[in-house]
């Protein structure tokens, strides 16, 4: 799927690499803005363990990021106006920034500790509640995104190192993150549809 086929106002799931791990990702909600060079990210971060978990948003060029593994459109944000992208950012910030940095009761059977993945799930539930996006099955979507990102990440591992951690693979090749075969910019995935085993759509 080409980045030029993604409409402005589309909300995407961005799964990014984390240090020294394979098949574990940093989860980001990304608002596709006008053109391909800039969008806006929303996420929970602890700066790779350097700080407590906290909300953060800001401009980001996900299609050109060396840390983003996959970028998957989820649907166009309801009420998007090409002439007023800043209003969409403010709307999302107002909804997403108050999300508590704790595991909600609904997710306690699945998660014992808060992570960016827990935040991402809570964000989708709020977007559903505010009718800005429609994700009928968050569990199925999460599995689908994880499978896609994991497959993409393993394809990028140096030959013969698929069972090693990213950190081990990088150190053995002497390459830094930005220059390794693991960091080529994201693969832009087609939106999950009924062929994926579940339905996902955005409101008109």
Buried (B, 14 or more C-beta within 10 A) or exposed (E): EEBEEBEBBBBBBBBBBBEEEBBBBBBBBBBBBEEBEBBBBBBBBBEEEEEEBEBEBEEBBBBEBBBBBBBBBBBBBBBBEEEEBEEBBEBBBEBBEEBEBBBBEEBEEEEEEBBBBBBBBBBBBBBBEBEBBBBEBBEBBBBBBBEBBBEBBBEBBBEEBEEBBBEEBBEEBEBEBEEBBBBEBBBBBEBBEEEBEBEBBBEE
